[in-house]
Amino acid sequence: MGIKLVLLVIFFAIMVGVGLYSRRHVTSVDGFVLGGRSVGPWLTAFAYGTSYFSAVVFVGYAGQFGWKYGIASTWIGIGNAVIGSLLAWVVLGRRTKIMTQHLRSKTMPDFFGERYDSKALKIVASVIVFVFLIPYTASVYNGLSRLFEMAFNIPYAWCVIVMALFTAIYVILGGYMATAINDFIQGIIMLAGIVAVIAAVLNGQGGFMNAISEMSQIPSDVALTQGQPGAFTSFFGPDPLNLLGVVILTSLGTWGLPQMIGKFYAIKDEKSINTGTVISTLFAIVVSGGCYFLGGFARLFDSPAIYDETGAVVYDSIIPHMLSALPDILIGIVVVLVLSASMSTLSSLVLTSSSTMTLDLLKDNIMKNMSEKKQIITMQLLIVFFIVVSVVIALDPPTFIAQLMGISWGALAGAFLAPFLYGLYWKGVTRAGVWAGFIAGVGLTVSNMFIGFIESPINAGAAAMVAGLVVVPVVSLITPKLKKEKVDEIFVCYDEKVTISKKRSLAE
């Protein structure tokens, strides 16, 4: 217990110290929200990766999907690295930086308002962000707190409150820069921790080959492969179609999440984008691939500890149970690992939500003539409000972690992915097309919560994203176009001439 407590005290002290160090950047709204748009590749790449992967992935998703799909769940991690990191940076990174800087937009709703010349779109987008980031935040608390209960026997409620308190302190003190620096530190902890944990868990099962051999003997209980041994070690697992749904939601979903896209707003220059792409992808391979690979061995840890009184598997208990037999020093590392993952995601969520509410909803609509100082103070107050609301939900979580996250990601990415992606590349997107995308994404996700026509919230979220990608261009083709001069003026930013060295680009 002493080792675990010492590691925690050091961790929290560093987080607060970084918050104090970063206070000098909180002199303007741009500094508080985007770090002055001058954040380098390592900080941006780690901020992207650590915001992507939290306790939701390590505790919730790795346990649930490892149990369902076996070793094939590693495909989710590969999808996260290739689609969610590599392609996201290649397709969105440069264009997002150029256009948002040209439009002077600081948030995703702000982008919608400026790009489509619509104040109503900006306001509705900010409400969607605020409402649907709350269940995601609650799921982050939930996953972390289950691990704390296993390691320290501390009541769930205290875990949630302490984590929320420290996150609020360093985000309020240092804004985006404090979040980015802490994300870098937390990312290094995550990389080292996941490698150590996988090695320890597999060693406890007699090594990798022995663990695979034991997994291959377990008969499948999935309808498609009922009773078939070897399904959990097969290439695509016992249920490839549902596995594909998870890959789409968790990988393509990042393309429409405001807390992820915001990282591209803040990046410094061309070199930072190229370097950041590589770093972010490698980070995702190790962390996400490692989490799902570890979860793939979940069936080897079948025990009464992971079932509730009705005999149903409590997915969120699987990973904590897998880790409970590790030595104290490793459990301490795991706790700090998941704490790092969770606090980095949480800080990104609360900063995104508070800045969106302040800059897109309150400023110029409810509170007129807000000075820079008043905007920053309002964001800091809203950070506290957002954390309190999510804590209240987290203290009485309504469902499993994966379901909470599926609802949040499904609504946000379903509503925003298509209008944002098409808005960067295609002049023909119309306001009606964007509205249709918002309605399709949020409508499909919310109606499925109540009616349940798609059994899994994960698959519902994936369907919402695909629906948006179809609906937005179809509606845009048959509805009135935006003024040509206005759109041309927006897209002219891509044609602006710049001079760079030959080592960055070969001359013709």
HELIX and SHEET records of a PDB file:
HELIX    1   1 GLY A    2  TYR A   21  1                                  20    
HELIX    2   2 SER A   22  HIS A   25  5                                   4    
HELIX    3   3 VAL A   29  LEU A   34  1                                   6    
HELIX    4   4 GLY A   35  ARG A   37  5                                   3    
HELIX    5   5 PRO A   41  TYR A   52  1                                  12    
HELIX    6   6 ALA A   55  ALA A   55  1                                   1    
HELIX    7   7 VAL A   56  TYR A   61  3                                   6    
HELIX    8   8 ALA A   62  TYR A   69  1                                   8    
HELIX    9   9 GLY A   70  SER A   73  5                                   4    
HELIX   10  10 THR A   74  GLY A   79  1                                   6    
HELIX   11  11 ASN A   80  LEU A   87  3                                   8    
HELIX   12  12 ALA A   88  ALA A   88  1                                   1    
HELIX   13  13 TRP A   89  GLY A   93  3                                   5    
HELIX   14  14 ARG A   94  LEU A  103  1                                  10    
HELIX   15  15 MET A  108  ARG A  115  1                                   8    
HELIX   16  16 LYS A  119  PHE A  152  1                                  34    
HELIX   17  17 TYR A  156  GLY A  204  1                                  49    
HELIX   18  18 PHE A  208  SER A  216  1                                   9    
HELIX   19  19 ALA A  223  THR A  225  5                                   3    
HELIX   20  20 ALA A  231  THR A  233  5                                   3    
HELIX   21  21 PRO A  240  LEU A  252  1                                  13    
HELIX   22  22 GLY A  253  GLY A  256  5                                   4    
HELIX   23  23 PRO A  258  ALA A  266  1                                   9    
HELIX   24  24 GLU A  270  GLY A  295  1                                  26    
HELIX   25  25 ALA A  298  PHE A  301  5                                   4    
HELIX   26  26 PRO A  304  ILE A  306  5                                   3    
HELIX   27  27 TYR A  315  SER A  317  5                                   3    
HELIX   28  28 ILE A  318  LEU A  323  1                                   6    
HELIX   29  29 ASP A  328  THR A  356  1                                  29    
HELIX   30  30 MET A  357  LEU A  362  3                                   6    
HELIX   31  31 GLU A  372  LEU A  395  1                                  24    
HELIX   32  32 ILE A  401  TYR A  425  1                                  25    
HELIX   33  33 ARG A  431  ILE A  451  1                                  21    
HELIX   34  34 PRO A  457  ILE A  478  1                                  22    
HELIX   35  35 LYS A  484  PHE A  491  1                                   8    
HELIX   36  36 VAL A  492  ASP A  495  5                                   4    
END                                                                             
